[in-house]
Amino acid sequence: MDSTHDRARRALDAAGEIILGKPVPLRLAFAALLARGHLLIEDVPGVGKTTLAQTLARLCGLDYGRVQFTSDLLPADIVGLSIYDRNAGAFRWQPGPVFTQVLLADELNRASPKTQSALLEAMEERAVTADGDTRPLPEPFFVIATQNPLDQVGTFALPESQLDRFLLRVSMGYPEARDEQALLAGEDRRAVLARLQPLLDAPQLEAMQQACAAVLTSPALVSYIHALLAASREHADIRLGLSPRAGLAIRAAAQAWAWLDDREHVLPEDVQAVFVACAAHRLQPRQAHHESHGGEHLARVLLSTVAVP
């Protein structure tokens, strides 16, 4: 019988047959799901962000929902609202698309800040409060949000409080020439996705999440993570350093990364593998960077300057 690690690797391999040439973003996305976090994908349109979300949902046997964020979208369009039922003479709750297991928040930064903030409670509390009632969301609950580069027309920058809710941020990027040629010559990805069979289910995924949380993080590794946090707060080029929540995110992502390698303890290499994806969107430079990924440069600087235990 396959072990849980074998099933996870099979799922990753199957995802790699859909998303060609992107093993690291795929593994980071799966690690975010295993760590019970949420994922932000920042990239130009058309590089496979939506396909990634659909692939993960199908392979894990999870319900999938999608919200296309636009400038006129309202919070009730996401979480739901109460509708008066004339026949019953009472209000009836109509749940919004957030009540699903995998939610694709597509082009999140095209919506107004008020609408963006409607996801905050759902992502943090895994519940929605409306009309005085708190309604739990399905388990597992995984948000994959996509955003376009801020220099594109009609985008609103995500506030720090919203960015901090995402465990990891990844970028798909354009495929390598060989992978792009294979994509162009192959079958339409939607047809391939339609035939994709689940390799996991919700209970198996929950067991994997519990196993990841149990991966040992030694005191030396905790000290290493803390040293990275402290260095970010003392760096001359960083206006806003990493918070304790960021440290917890780094630890959780590193545990998931180690578990995928079938190890029961976290290594410094696991922290380094996830650090940029965990930290870059949380780092605030003192001066505005012209490039959209200034935080990535700062995160790599921190990795190069903090000693490994």
Secondary structure, 3 states (H helix, E strand, C coil): CCCHHHHHHHHHHHHHHHCCCCHHHHHHHHHHHHCCCCEEEECCCCCCHHHHHHHHHHHCCCCEEEEECCCCCCCHHHHEEEEEECCCCEEEEEECCCCCCEEEEECHHHCCHHHHCHHHHHHHHCEEEECCEEEECCCCCEEEEEECCCCCCCCCCCCHHHHCCCCEEECCCCCCHHHHHHHHHCCCHHHHHHHCCCCCCHHHHHHHHHHHHCCECCHHHHHHHHHHHHHHHHCCCEEECCCHHHHHHHHHHHHHHHHHCCCCECCHHHHHHHHHHHHHHHCEECCCCCCCCHHHHHHHHHHHHCCCC
